């Protein structure tokens, strides 16, 4: 990219939708670019002019991969809702939060109202390990927050977990402890 290009030229260069198509498409919902997402997008836009073509191609490929993963997750969740063979493992008295296991046992879903978050068996095992730490629910909730922040940020957003002190984390830890209790090891005879 040439350094002497105008800012308008840069905006056009880095526009995600060609100018002719942008007019035909409805604008994105305002909530999409609110708060933290807006700051991230603004920071990306300031960095883009400094990247070479290989960097831009890499970012585009990563964005496409992430979009594909999100779509696949949504399809998986929709399919899980339709599967009649899912097994409800635990639920709170008011039904606000529960864990369901898929019919084949390969995935688990934490369900909060109409929000379903799918976890692989490996991810579920990690959640159970955290819940089994010799910590109080609040301390285990903070450990869970750290793990979700590093591995599954989408869960924090979709379950409205705003910080490490969120009551929802303690609720999830309690649910995991109830659903997957520690069993005494078998004694060999």
C-alpha positions, 0 to 999 in steps of 0.5 A: 500500500502506498503511504501517500494514499488518503484516509478515504482511500484506505477506508475503501481499501480495507472495507469488508464489502465492496462499495457497490455491494455495501449500498445494497446490503442492510447495515449491521446491527448497532449492537454488533459494534458496541463496546468491546467489539467496537474497540477491537474493530477500531484497533484492527483498522489502525493496524491494517495499513501497516500489514503487508499482503501476506499479513492481510491474507493471513487475517482474512483466512483466520476470519473465514475459519472463525466464521466457518467454526461459528456457523458449524457450532450453530448448526450443531446446536440446532441439531442437538436441540432437535435430537430426541435422544439427548439425555438430560443429566442435571437441572436446577429446580427452576430449570435455569441451568442444566447439562445435557449429554448427546445421545452418543455421549461425544458432546455435552451442552450447558443449557441456560434458558434458550442458550445452548453451549456445546462442549466436546468430551475433552472440554467437558473433562477440563471443566470437571477437573476444574470443578473437582479442585479442592477450592470453594465454589467462588475460587473454582469459579475464578479458575473456570473464568480463566479457562473459559477466557483462554479457551471458550470466550464465546461461553462468557459472552453468551452466558452473560458472564462479565467477570471472575466474580459472576454468580453464574460461574459458581452456579456452573461449578455447583452444577458440574459437581452435582452432575459429575461427583467424585467417586471413591476408587475401586478396591482390588480384591 
